[in-house]
Amino acid sequence: MHDRIVKQRAALVLSQPFFGALALRLAIVEDPTCESMWVDGVSLGYNPAYIDKLDDLELRGVLAHEVLHVANGHCWRMGAREKRRWNQACDYAVNPLVLNAQFKLPQGVLLDGRYLGKSAEEIYAMLRQEESSQQPEPSAGGAAGAAPQPSDGEPSPPEPTGCGEVRQYQGADKPAVESEWRVAVSQAAKAAKMRGALPGDLQHLVEAALRPSVDWRAVLHRFAAEAAHTDYTWKVPNRRYAHLGLYLPSLHSEAVGDAVFVRDSSGSVFDETQRQFAAEIIAVHQQLQPARLIVIDCDTRVTQVQVFDRDDVLDLAPLKGGGGTSFRPPFAWLEQEGIAPAFLVYLTDLYGEFPPAAPAYPVLWASVTPLDRIAPPRFGECLEVMV
């Protein structure tokens, strides 16, 4: 192990116990094949040549940076996301926290005020949206786009760089490792608080790290299945048990009623999120086969309504809209049309004007804004959607 890493890790334990306690959980591995450093939730790898370029304070800051990646759960939250962009998003998320904790980082690290206070998932979605609006998607095996060219003979400023690589932990014991880190983060935070050495903005990180991650798709399908259950009625007895002399209720209807999905078309929900949400709309339609599937686009008004019968092939039209946000029009439109759906799912950022009263049917708000940063709606269930 590099002597300077041992020394700076010990300095973390003494000066910043939250970071120090967590740094001790990582096995230090020399890895000359990596560009700088990497962390995977169990080990921290380093290139000795990179370490030699850093002064002591920068090295301490980079160690804190790597620790925050694991404390944030970045080593098991990437999923199917693109690796390069995920690493950038993770760096944008933790670097301000490292600097606010009075650490020093090498020059040229990834920093951008637009991403302050946002999770890696949010930043990833923003990066993807920005990249897709600037250039077409690269073809398979192609380059990700040409590098910016100097203008008027002036050299381009150096590209921001990362402090290391966030690797996804691949061990079969991943759930146990993740759970152990949650406990460790909680204990480290309590110990640091007792010494008055937990930076204020890390409290939010700790709370977020302790929340169990939930697959929004599974919650969406569970909600739709539960809300679509048909009701029983006593008006028509169940014939199956009549010969036994039992008067039992029968199903009011063997078919699922109307299913309504509303897409916020104000521009606050990124394209990729809309695409994945559309895929789940189709999946719910195939799974439940509602009497009708109604897809409503809305900004400050209903901009598009698509209605599909049970046997129709779903071909969702592109999103229409682009104005502000109000949640009232879809509910008003359903009331005006005399439609009482089995359920309604609304994909939005949850910033808008809500209806004055709750409808009689179940509502699920699929929020692209983290629920801990927004006031809950007046009615309905909430689901956090991170793509």
TIVEX-323329 format. One record per residue (C-alpha): residue number from 1; residue in three letters; x, y, z. Coordinates in nm, 2 decimals. Example, Ala and Ser with C-alpha at 12.3 -4.5 7.8 and 13.67 -1.06 7.14 Angstrom:
BEGIN
{num 1, residuo ala, X 1.23, Y -0.45, Z 0.78}
{num 2, residuo ser, X 1.37, Y -0.11, Z 0.71}
***
This chain:
BEGIN
{num 1, residuo met, X 0.00, Y 0.00, Z 0.00}
{num 2, residuo his, X 0.12, Y 0.35, Z -0.08}
{num 3, residuo asp, X 0.27, Y 0.52, Z 0.23}
{num 4, residuo arg, X 0.10, Y 0.85, Z 0.14}
{num 5, residuo ile, X -0.24, Y 0.69, Z 0.12}
{num 6, residuo val, X -0.20, Y 0.53, Z 0.47}
{num 7, residuo lys, X -0.09, Y 0.87, Z 0.61}
{num 8, residuo gln, X -0.38, Y 1.07, Z 0.45}
{num 9, residuo arg, X -0.64, Y 0.80, Z 0.55}
{num 10, residuo ala, X -0.52, Y 0.84, Z 0.91}
{num 11, residuo ala, X -0.55, Y 1.21, Z 0.87}
{num 12, residuo leu, X -0.91, Y 1.16, Z 0.76}
{num 13, residuo val, X -0.99, Y 0.96, Z 1.07}
{num 14, residuo leu, X -0.86, Y 1.24, Z 1.30}
{num 15, residuo ser, X -0.99, Y 1.54, Z 1.11}
{num 16, residuo gln, X -1.30, Y 1.42, Z 0.93}
{num 17, residuo pro, X -1.43, Y 1.11, Z 1.12}
{num 18, residuo phe, X -1.72, Y 1.05, Z 0.89}
{num 19, residuo phe, X -1.49, Y 1.01, Z 0.59}
{num 20, residuo gly, X -1.22, Y 0.84, Z 0.79}
{num 21, residuo ala, X -1.44, Y 0.56, Z 0.93}
{num 22, residuo leu, X -1.58, Y 0.48, Z 0.59}
{num 23, residuo ala, X -1.24, Y 0.49, Z 0.42}
{num 24, residuo leu, X -1.11, Y 0.22, Z 0.66}
{num 25, residuo arg, X -1.38, Y -0.02, Z 0.52}
{num 26, residuo leu, X -1.21, Y -0.02, Z 0.17}
{num 27, residuo ala, X -0.92, Y -0.25, Z 0.09}
{num 28, residuo ile, X -0.64, Y -0.05, Z -0.08}
{num 29, residuo val, X -0.53, Y -0.21, Z -0.41}
{num 30, residuo glu, X -0.24, Y -0.10, Z -0.62}
{num 31, residuo asp, X -0.35, Y -0.10, Z -0.99}
{num 32, residuo pro, X -0.11, Y 0.05, Z -1.24}
{num 33, residuo thr, X -0.35, Y -0.04, Z -1.52}
{num 34, residuo cys, X -0.61, Y 0.22, Z -1.41}
{num 35, residuo glu, X -0.58, Y 0.59, Z -1.51}
{num 36, residuo ser, X -0.61, Y 0.73, Z -1.16}
{num 37, residuo met, X -0.83, Y 0.56, Z -0.90}
{num 38, residuo trp, X -1.14, Y 0.34, Z -0.88}
{num 39, residuo val, X -1.38, Y 0.22, Z -0.61}
{num 40, residuo asp, X -1.63, Y -0.07, Z -0.62}
{num 41, residuo gly, X -1.77, Y -0.07, Z -0.27}
{num 42, residuo val, X -1.52, Y -0.32, Z -0.13}
{num 43, residuo ser, X -1.18, Y -0.21, Z -0.27}
{num 44, residuo leu, X -1.02, Y 0.12, Z -0.37}
{num 45, residuo gly, X -0.77, Y 0.09, Z -0.65}
{num 46, residuo tyr, X -0.50, Y 0.35, Z -0.73}
{num 47, residuo asn, X -0.23, Y 0.41, Z -0.99}
{num 48, residuo pro, X 0.09, Y 0.50, Z -0.81}
{num 49, residuo ala, X 0.19, Y 0.74, Z -1.10}
{num 50, residuo tyr, X -0.14, Y 0.93, Z -1.04}
{num 51, residuo ile, X -0.08, Y 0.95, Z -0.67}
{num 52, residuo asp, X 0.26, Y 1.09, Z -0.72}
{num 53, residuo lys, X 0.11, Y 1.39, Z -0.91}
{num 54, residuo leu, X -0.11, Y 1.49, Z -0.61}
{num 55, residuo asp, X 0.00, Y 1.69, Z -0.31}
{num 56, residuo asp, X -0.11, Y 1.57, Z 0.03}
{num 57, residuo leu, X -0.43, Y 1.78, Z 0.05}
{num 58, residuo glu, X -0.54, Y 1.68, Z -0.30}
{num 59, residuo leu, X -0.48, Y 1.31, Z -0.21}
{num 60, residuo arg, X -0.69, Y 1.35, Z 0.10}
{num 61, residuo gly, X -0.96, Y 1.51, Z -0.10}
{num 62, residuo val, X -0.96, Y 1.24, Z -0.36}
{num 63, residuo leu, X -0.99, Y 0.98, Z -0.09}
{num 64, residuo ala, X -1.29, Y 1.16, Z 0.05}
{num 65, residuo his, X -1.43, Y 1.18, Z -0.30}
{num 66, residuo glu, X -1.40, Y 0.80, Z -0.35}
{num 67, residuo val, X -1.56, Y 0.73, Z -0.01}
{num 68, residuo leu, X -1.86, Y 0.95, Z -0.10}
{num 69, residuo his, X -1.92, Y 0.74, Z -0.41}
{num 70, residuo val, X -1.97, Y 0.43, Z -0.20}
{num 71, residuo ala, X -2.16, Y 0.61, Z 0.07}
{num 72, residuo asn, X -2.40, Y 0.74, Z -0.20}
{num 73, residuo gly, X -2.45, Y 0.39, Z -0.33}
{num 74, residuo his, X -2.30, Y 0.48, Z -0.67}
{num 75, residuo cys, X -2.13, Y 0.14, Z -0.69}
{num 76, residuo trp, X -2.46, Y -0.05, Z -0.71}
{num 77, residuo arg, X -2.70, Y 0.20, Z -0.87}
{num 78, residuo met, X -2.58, Y 0.23, Z -1.23}
{num 79, residuo gly, X -2.82, Y -0.04, Z -1.37}
{num 80, residuo ala, X -2.83, Y -0.03, Z -1.75}
{num 81, residuo arg, X -2.70, Y 0.32, Z -1.77}
{num 82, residuo glu, X -2.40, Y 0.41, Z -2.00}
{num 83, residuo lys, X -2.08, Y 0.38, Z -1.79}
{num 84, residuo arg, X -1.90, Y 0.70, Z -1.90}
{num 85, residuo arg, X -2.20, Y 0.92, Z -1.85}
{num 86, residuo trp, X -2.28, Y 0.75, Z -1.51}
{num 87, residuo asn, X -1.92, Y 0.82, Z -1.39}
{num 88, residuo gln, X -1.95, Y 1.19, Z -1.49}
{num 89, residuo ala, X -2.29, Y 1.22, Z -1.32}
{num 90, residuo cys, X -2.15, Y 1.06, Z -1.00}
{num 91, residuo asp, X -1.86, Y 1.30, Z -1.00}
{num 92, residuo tyr, X -2.08, Y 1.60, Z -1.05}
{num 93, residuo ala, X -2.29, Y 1.48, Z -0.76}
{num 94, residuo val, X -2.01, Y 1.43, Z -0.50}
{num 95, residuo asn, X -1.75, Y 1.70, Z -0.59}
{num 96, residuo pro, X -1.95, Y 1.99, Z -0.44}
{num 97, residuo leu, X -1.99, Y 1.79, Z -0.12}
{num 98, residuo val, X -1.62, Y 1.72, Z -0.10}
{num 99, residuo leu, X -1.54, Y 2.09, Z -0.15}
{num 100, residuo asn, X -1.80, Y 2.21, Z 0.10}
{num 101, residuo ala, X -1.64, Y 1.98, Z 0.35}
{num 102, residuo gln, X -1.33, Y 2.19, Z 0.32}
{num 103, residuo phe, X -1.13, Y 1.94, Z 0.12}
{num 104, residuo lys, X -0.90, Y 2.02, Z -0.18}
{num 105, residuo leu, X -0.95, Y 1.85, Z -0.51}
{num 106, residuo pro, X -0.71, Y 1.85, Z -0.81}
{num 107, residuo gln, X -0.77, Y 2.12, Z -1.07}
{num 108, residuo gly, X -1.00, Y 2.05, Z -1.36}
{num 109, residuo val, X -1.25, Y 1.82, Z -1.18}
{num 110, residuo leu, X -1.61, Y 1.80, Z -1.28}
{num 111, residuo leu, X -1.81, Y 2.09, Z -1.13}
{num 112, residuo asp, X -2.13, Y 2.26, Z -1.26}
{num 113, residuo gly, X -2.37, Y 2.48, Z -1.06}
{num 114, residuo arg, X -2.67, Y 2.34, Z -1.25}
{num 115, residuo tyr, X -2.62, Y 2.01, Z -1.07}
{num 116, residuo leu, X -2.60, Y 2.13, Z -0.72}
{num 117, residuo gly, X -2.81, Y 1.92, Z -0.48}
{num 118, residuo lys, X -2.91, Y 1.67, Z -0.75}
{num 119, residuo ser, X -2.87, Y 1.30, Z -0.74}
{num 120, residuo ala, X -2.65, Y 1.11, Z -0.98}
{num 121, residuo glu, X -2.97, Y 0.98, Z -1.15}
{num 122, residuo glu, X -3.10, Y 1.33, Z -1.20}
{num 123, residuo ile, X -2.77, Y 1.45, Z -1.34}
{num 124, residuo tyr, X -2.74, Y 1.15, Z -1.57}
{num 125, residuo ala, X -3.08, Y 1.23, Z -1.72}
{num 126, residuo met, X -2.98, Y 1.59, Z -1.77}
{num 127, residuo leu, X -2.65, Y 1.50, Z -1.93}
{num 128, residuo arg, X -2.82, Y 1.26, Z -2.16}
{num 129, residuo gln, X -3.08, Y 1.51, Z -2.26}
{num 130, residuo glu, X -2.81, Y 1.78, Z -2.32}
{num 131, residuo glu, X -2.60, Y 1.54, Z -2.53}
{num 132, residuo ser, X -2.90, Y 1.42, Z -2.74}
{num 133, residuo ser, X -3.00, Y 1.78, Z -2.82}
{num 134, residuo gln, X -2.65, Y 1.87, Z -2.93}
{num 135, residuo gln, X -2.57, Y 1.58, Z -3.16}
{num 136, residuo pro, X -2.72, Y 1.26, Z -3.29}
{num 137, residuo glu, X -2.67, Y 0.93, Z -3.11}
{num 138, residuo pro, X -2.34, Y 0.76, Z -3.22}
{num 139, residuo ser, X -2.38, Y 0.46, Z -3.44}
{num 140, residuo ala, X -2.27, Y 0.12, Z -3.30}
{num 141, residuo gly, X -1.90, Y 0.12, Z -3.26}
{num 142, residuo gly, X -1.87, Y 0.48, Z -3.37}
{num 143, residuo ala, X -1.72, Y 0.77, Z -3.19}
{num 144, residuo ala, X -1.93, Y 0.96, Z -2.94}
{num 145, residuo gly, X -1.89, Y 1.28, Z -3.13}
{num 146, residuo ala, X -1.60, Y 1.50, Z -3.25}
{num 147, residuo ala, X -1.40, Y 1.69, Z -2.99}
{num 148, residuo pro, X -1.47, Y 2.07, Z -2.99}
{num 149, residuo gln, X -1.24, Y 2.26, Z -3.23}
{num 150, residuo pro, X -1.05, Y 2.57, Z -3.14}
{num 151, residuo ser, X -1.20, Y 2.89, Z -3.28}
{num 152, residuo asp, X -1.00, Y 3.19, Z -3.42}
{num 153, residuo gly, X -0.68, Y 3.01, Z -3.35}
{num 154, residuo glu, X -0.74, Y 3.00, Z -2.97}
{num 155, residuo pro, X -0.67, Y 2.67, Z -2.80}
{num 156, residuo ser, X -0.97, Y 2.49, Z -2.65}
{num 157, residuo pro, X -0.98, Y 2.49, Z -2.27}
{num 158, residuo pro, X -0.88, Y 2.16, Z -2.11}
{num 159, residuo glu, X -1.17, Y 1.91, Z -2.07}
{num 160, residuo pro, X -1.28, Y 1.86, Z -1.71}
{num 161, residuo thr, X -1.16, Y 1.53, Z -1.57}
{num 162, residuo gly, X -1.27, Y 1.28, Z -1.31}
{num 163, residuo cys, X -1.09, Y 1.18, Z -0.99}
{num 164, residuo gly, X -1.14, Y 0.81, Z -1.06}
{num 165, residuo glu, X -1.38, Y 0.55, Z -1.18}
{num 166, residuo val, X -1.70, Y 0.42, Z -1.01}
{num 167, residuo arg, X -1.71, Y 0.05, Z -1.07}
{num 168, residuo gln, X -2.02, Y -0.16, Z -1.01}
{num 169, residuo tyr, X -1.98, Y -0.43, Z -0.74}
{num 170, residuo gln, X -2.04, Y -0.77, Z -0.91}
{num 171, residuo gly, X -2.02, Y -1.01, Z -0.62}
{num 172, residuo ala, X -2.30, Y -1.25, Z -0.54}
{num 173, residuo asp, X -2.32, Y -1.09, Z -0.20}
{num 174, residuo lys, X -2.41, Y -0.75, Z -0.34}
{num 175, residuo pro, X -2.73, Y -0.71, Z -0.13}
{num 176, residuo ala, X -2.54, Y -0.79, Z 0.19}
{num 177, residuo val, X -2.25, Y -0.55, Z 0.10}
{num 178, residuo glu, X -2.50, Y -0.27, Z 0.01}
{num 179, residuo ser, X -2.69, Y -0.33, Z 0.34}
{num 180, residuo glu, X -2.36, Y -0.33, Z 0.54}
{num 181, residuo trp, X -2.27, Y 0.01, Z 0.39}
{num 182, residuo arg, X -2.60, Y 0.16, Z 0.48}
{num 183, residuo val, X -2.54, Y 0.06, Z 0.84}
{num 184, residuo ala, X -2.18, Y 0.19, Z 0.82}
{num 185, residuo val, X -2.29, Y 0.52, Z 0.68}
{num 186, residuo ser, X -2.55, Y 0.56, Z 0.96}
{num 187, residuo gln, X -2.29, Y 0.48, Z 1.23}
{num 188, residuo ala, X -2.03, Y 0.70, Z 1.08}
{num 189, residuo ala, X -2.27, Y 0.99, Z 1.07}
{num 190, residuo lys, X -2.37, Y 0.94, Z 1.43}
{num 191, residuo ala, X -2.01, Y 0.93, Z 1.54}
{num 192, residuo ala, X -1.92, Y 1.24, Z 1.35}
{num 193, residuo lys, X -2.23, Y 1.42, Z 1.49}
{num 194, residuo met, X -2.12, Y 1.34, Z 1.85}
{num 195, residuo arg, X -1.79, Y 1.51, Z 1.77}
{num 196, residuo gly, X -1.96, Y 1.80, Z 1.59}
{num 197, residuo ala, X -1.77, Y 1.71, Z 1.27}
{num 198, residuo leu, X -2.05, Y 1.62, Z 1.02}
{num 199, residuo pro, X -2.08, Y 1.88, Z 0.75}
{num 200, residuo gly, X -2.44, Y 2.00, Z 0.73}
{num 201, residuo asp, X -2.49, Y 1.92, Z 0.36}
{num 202, residuo leu, X -2.39, Y 1.56, Z 0.43}
{num 203, residuo gln, X -2.69, Y 1.50, Z 0.64}
{num 204, residuo his, X -2.91, Y 1.49, Z 0.33}
{num 205, residuo leu, X -2.67, Y 1.24, Z 0.17}
{num 206, residuo val, X -2.69, Y 1.02, Z 0.47}
{num 207, residuo glu, X -3.07, Y 1.02, Z 0.47}
{num 208, residuo ala, X -3.08, Y 0.94, Z 0.10}
{num 209, residuo ala, X -2.83, Y 0.66, Z 0.14}
{num 210, residuo leu, X -3.04, Y 0.50, Z 0.41}
{num 211, residuo arg, X -3.35, Y 0.50, Z 0.19}
{num 212, residuo pro, X -3.40, Y 0.16, Z 0.03}
{num 213, residuo ser, X -3.39, Y 0.17, Z -0.35}
{num 214, residuo val, X -3.72, Y 0.07, Z -0.53}
{num 215, residuo asp, X -3.77, Y -0.02, Z -0.89}
{num 216, residuo trp, X -4.03, Y 0.23, Z -1.01}
{num 217, residuo arg, X -4.15, Y -0.01, Z -1.28}
{num 218, residuo ala, X -4.24, Y -0.28, Z -1.03}
{num 219, residuo val, X -4.43, Y -0.02, Z -0.81}
{num 220, residuo leu, X -4.62, Y 0.11, Z -1.12}
{num 221, residuo his, X -4.73, Y -0.24, Z -1.22}
{num 222, residuo arg, X -4.83, Y -0.33, Z -0.86}
{num 223, residuo phe, X -5.03, Y -0.01, Z -0.84}
{num 224, residuo ala, X -5.21, Y -0.07, Z -1.17}
{num 225, residuo ala, X -5.28, Y -0.44, Z -1.08}
{num 226, residuo glu, X -5.42, Y -0.35, Z -0.74}
{num 227, residuo ala, X -5.62, Y -0.05, Z -0.86}
{num 228, residuo ala, X -5.77, Y -0.25, Z -1.15}
{num 229, residuo his, X -5.92, Y -0.52, Z -0.93}
{num 230, residuo thr, X -6.29, Y -0.56, Z -1.01}
{num 231, residuo asp, X -6.54, Y -0.50, Z -0.73}
{num 232, residuo tyr, X -6.78, Y -0.76, Z -0.59}
{num 233, residuo thr, X -7.16, Y -0.69, Z -0.58}
{num 234, residuo trp, X -7.45, Y -0.84, Z -0.38}
{num 235, residuo lys, X -7.70, Y -0.74, Z -0.65}
{num 236, residuo val, X -7.63, Y -1.05, Z -0.85}
{num 237, residuo pro, X -7.55, Y -1.36, Z -0.64}
{num 238, residuo asn, X -7.26, Y -1.59, Z -0.73}
{num 239, residuo arg, X -7.41, Y -1.88, Z -0.92}
{num 240, residuo arg, X -7.11, Y -2.10, Z -0.85}
{num 241, residuo tyr, X -7.23, Y -2.14, Z -0.48}
{num 242, residuo ala, X -7.61, Y -2.12, Z -0.52}
{num 243, residuo his, X -7.66, Y -2.50, Z -0.53}
{num 244, residuo leu, X -7.50, Y -2.51, Z -0.18}
{num 245, residuo gly, X -7.75, Y -2.26, Z -0.05}
{num 246, residuo leu, X -7.49, Y -1.99, Z -0.01}
{num 247, residuo tyr, X -7.57, Y -1.63, Z -0.11}
{num 248, residuo leu, X -7.23, Y -1.48, Z -0.20}
{num 249, residuo pro, X -7.14, Y -1.18, Z -0.40}
{num 250, residuo ser, X -7.03, Y -1.20, Z -0.76}
{num 251, residuo leu, X -6.78, Y -1.00, Z -0.96}
{num 252, residuo his, X -6.94, Y -0.68, Z -1.09}
{num 253, residuo ser, X -6.74, Y -0.70, Z -1.41}
{num 254, residuo glu, X -6.49, Y -0.95, Z -1.53}
{num 255, residuo ala, X -6.31, Y -0.69, Z -1.74}
{num 256, residuo val, X -6.08, Y -0.41, Z -1.61}
{num 257, residuo gly, X -6.22, Y -0.07, Z -1.66}
{num 258, residuo asp, X -6.05, Y 0.23, Z -1.83}
{num 259, residuo ala, X -5.69, Y 0.29, Z -1.75}
{num 260, residuo val, X -5.56, Y 0.65, Z -1.78}
{num 261, residuo phe, X -5.20, Y 0.76, Z -1.82}
{num 262, residuo val, X -5.12, Y 1.14, Z -1.82}
{num 263, residuo arg, X -4.79, Y 1.26, Z -1.96}
{num 264, residuo asp, X -4.66, Y 1.60, Z -1.85}
{num 265, residuo ser, X -4.58, Y 1.77, Z -2.18}
{num 266, residuo ser, X -4.45, Y 2.10, Z -2.03}
{num 267, residuo gly, X -4.09, Y 2.00, Z -2.11}
{num 268, residuo ser, X -3.99, Y 1.93, Z -1.75}
{num 269, residuo val, X -3.98, Y 1.55, Z -1.81}
{num 270, residuo phe, X -3.68, Y 1.45, Z -2.02}
{num 271, residuo asp, X -3.72, Y 1.26, Z -2.35}
{num 272, residuo glu, X -3.57, Y 0.93, Z -2.23}
{num 273, residuo thr, X -3.80, Y 0.92, Z -1.92}
{num 274, residuo gln, X -4.09, Y 0.98, Z -2.16}
{num 275, residuo arg, X -3.98, Y 0.69, Z -2.38}
{num 276, residuo gln, X -3.93, Y 0.45, Z -2.09}
{num 277, residuo phe, X -4.27, Y 0.56, Z -1.94}
{num 278, residuo ala, X -4.43, Y 0.49, Z -2.28}
{num 279, residuo ala, X -4.28, Y 0.14, Z -2.28}
{num 280, residuo glu, X -4.44, Y 0.08, Z -1.93}
{num 281, residuo ile, X -4.78, Y 0.21, Z -2.06}
{num 282, residuo ile, X -4.77, Y -0.05, Z -2.33}
{num 283, residuo ala, X -4.66, Y -0.32, Z -2.08}
{num 284, residuo val, X -4.95, Y -0.24, Z -1.85}
{num 285, residuo his, X -5.19, Y -0.24, Z -2.14}
{num 286, residuo gln, X -5.07, Y -0.59, Z -2.24}
{num 287, residuo gln, X -5.08, Y -0.72, Z -1.88}
{num 288, residuo leu, X -5.41, Y -0.59, Z -1.77}
{num 289, residuo gln, X -5.60, Y -0.55, Z -2.10}
{num 290, residuo pro, X -5.82, Y -0.27, Z -1.97}
{num 291, residuo ala, X -6.15, Y -0.19, Z -2.15}
{num 292, residuo arg, X -5.98, Y 0.13, Z -2.28}
{num 293, residuo leu, X -5.64, Y 0.28, Z -2.25}
{num 294, residuo ile, X -5.65, Y 0.66, Z -2.24}
{num 295, residuo val, X -5.33, Y 0.85, Z -2.28}
{num 296, residuo ile, X -5.35, Y 1.22, Z -2.22}
{num 297, residuo asp, X -5.08, Y 1.48, Z -2.28}
{num 298, residuo cys, X -5.11, Y 1.80, Z -2.08}
{num 299, residuo asp, X -4.91, Y 2.12, Z -2.00}
{num 300, residuo thr, X -5.15, Y 2.40, Z -1.89}
{num 301, residuo arg, X -5.42, Y 2.23, Z -2.10}
{num 302, residuo val, X -5.50, Y 1.90, Z -2.25}
{num 303, residuo thr, X -5.29, Y 1.90, Z -2.57}
{num 304, residuo gln, X -5.36, Y 1.54, Z -2.69}
{num 305, residuo val, X -5.59, Y 1.25, Z -2.61}
{num 306, residuo gln, X -5.53, Y 0.90, Z -2.74}
{num 307, residuo val, X -5.79, Y 0.62, Z -2.68}
{num 308, residuo phe, X -5.71, Y 0.26, Z -2.74}
{num 309, residuo asp, X -5.96, Y -0.03, Z -2.71}
{num 310, residuo arg, X -5.86, Y -0.36, Z -2.55}
{num 311, residuo asp, X -5.76, Y -0.53, Z -2.88}
{num 312, residuo asp, X -5.60, Y -0.23, Z -3.04}
{num 313, residuo val, X -5.23, Y -0.23, Z -3.12}
{num 314, residuo leu, X -5.07, Y 0.05, Z -2.93}
{num 315, residuo asp, X -4.88, Y 0.31, Z -3.14}
{num 316, residuo leu, X -4.84, Y 0.61, Z -2.91}
{num 317, residuo ala, X -4.81, Y 0.94, Z -3.09}
{num 318, residuo pro, X -4.52, Y 1.18, Z -3.00}
{num 319, residuo leu, X -4.57, Y 1.40, Z -2.70}
{num 320, residuo lys, X -4.75, Y 1.73, Z -2.77}
{num 321, residuo gly, X -4.71, Y 2.04, Z -2.56}
{num 322, residuo gly, X -4.44, Y 2.26, Z -2.42}
{num 323, residuo gly, X -4.60, Y 2.52, Z -2.20}
{num 324, residuo gly, X -4.63, Y 2.55, Z -1.83}
{num 325, residuo thr, X -4.78, Y 2.30, Z -1.59}
{num 326, residuo ser, X -5.12, Y 2.25, Z -1.44}
{num 327, residuo phe, X -5.26, Y 1.91, Z -1.32}
{num 328, residuo arg, X -5.63, Y 2.02, Z -1.33}
{num 329, residuo pro, X -5.71, Y 1.98, Z -1.70}
{num 330, residuo pro, X -5.69, Y 1.60, Z -1.73}
{num 331, residuo phe, X -5.91, Y 1.55, Z -1.43}
{num 332, residuo ala, X -6.16, Y 1.81, Z -1.56}
{num 333, residuo trp, X -6.16, Y 1.64, Z -1.90}
{num 334, residuo leu, X -6.24, Y 1.30, Z -1.76}
{num 335, residuo glu, X -6.52, Y 1.45, Z -1.55}
{num 336, residuo gln, X -6.66, Y 1.63, Z -1.85}
{num 337, residuo glu, X -6.65, Y 1.31, Z -2.06}
{num 338, residuo gly, X -6.82, Y 1.11, Z -1.78}
{num 339, residuo ile, X -6.52, Y 0.88, Z -1.75}
{num 340, residuo ala, X -6.45, Y 0.71, Z -1.41}
{num 341, residuo pro, X -6.13, Y 0.51, Z -1.48}
{num 342, residuo ala, X -6.01, Y 0.22, Z -1.28}
{num 343, residuo phe, X -5.70, Y 0.43, Z -1.21}
{num 344, residuo leu, X -5.49, Y 0.72, Z -1.33}
{num 345, residuo val, X -5.11, Y 0.75, Z -1.34}
{num 346, residuo tyr, X -4.96, Y 1.09, Z -1.39}
{num 347, residuo leu, X -4.59, Y 1.13, Z -1.50}
{num 348, residuo thr, X -4.47, Y 1.48, Z -1.39}
{num 349, residuo asp, X -4.21, Y 1.68, Z -1.19}
{num 350, residuo leu, X -4.49, Y 1.76, Z -0.94}
{num 351, residuo tyr, X -4.45, Y 2.13, Z -0.98}
{num 352, residuo gly, X -4.79, Y 2.26, Z -1.08}
{num 353, residuo glu, X -5.15, Y 2.35, Z -0.99}
{num 354, residuo phe, X -5.34, Y 2.06, Z -0.83}
{num 355, residuo pro, X -5.72, Y 1.99, Z -0.85}
{num 356, residuo pro, X -5.91, Y 2.13, Z -0.56}
{num 357, residuo ala, X -6.05, Y 1.79, Z -0.46}
{num 358, residuo ala, X -5.94, Y 1.43, Z -0.50}
{num 359, residuo pro, X -6.12, Y 1.22, Z -0.76}
{num 360, residuo ala, X -6.31, Y 0.90, Z -0.66}
{num 361, residuo tyr, X -6.05, Y 0.67, Z -0.85}
{num 362, residuo pro, X -5.70, Y 0.58, Z -0.74}
{num 363, residuo val, X -5.42, Y 0.82, Z -0.86}
{num 364, residuo leu, X -5.05, Y 0.75, Z -0.88}
{num 365, residuo trp, X -4.81, Y 1.05, Z -0.92}
{num 366, residuo ala, X -4.50, Y 0.93, Z -1.10}
{num 367, residuo ser, X -4.25, Y 1.20, Z -1.00}
{num 368, residuo val, X -3.93, Y 1.27, Z -1.17}
{num 369, residuo thr, X -3.84, Y 1.50, Z -0.88}
{num 370, residuo pro, X -3.70, Y 1.32, Z -0.57}
{num 371, residuo leu, X -3.98, Y 1.29, Z -0.32}
{num 372, residuo asp, X -3.76, Y 1.42, Z -0.03}
{num 373, residuo arg, X -3.73, Y 1.76, Z -0.21}
{num 374, residuo ile, X -4.09, Y 1.83, Z -0.28}
{num 375, residuo ala, X -4.42, Y 1.87, Z -0.09}
{num 376, residuo pro, X -4.65, Y 1.57, Z -0.13}
{num 377, residuo pro, X -4.96, Y 1.62, Z -0.35}
{num 378, residuo arg, X -5.30, Y 1.66, Z -0.19}
{num 379, residuo phe, X -5.41, Y 1.31, Z -0.28}
{num 380, residuo gly, X -5.29, Y 0.99, Z -0.43}
{num 381, residuo glu, X -4.98, Y 0.77, Z -0.40}
{num 382, residuo cys, X -4.64, Y 0.89, Z -0.50}
{num 383, residuo leu, X -4.37, Y 0.71, Z -0.69}
{num 384, residuo glu, X -4.02, Y 0.84, Z -0.76}
{num 385, residuo val, X -3.91, Y 0.78, Z -1.12}
{num 386, residuo met, X -3.54, Y 0.79, Z -1.19}
{num 387, residuo val, X -3.43, Y 0.67, Z -1.54}
***
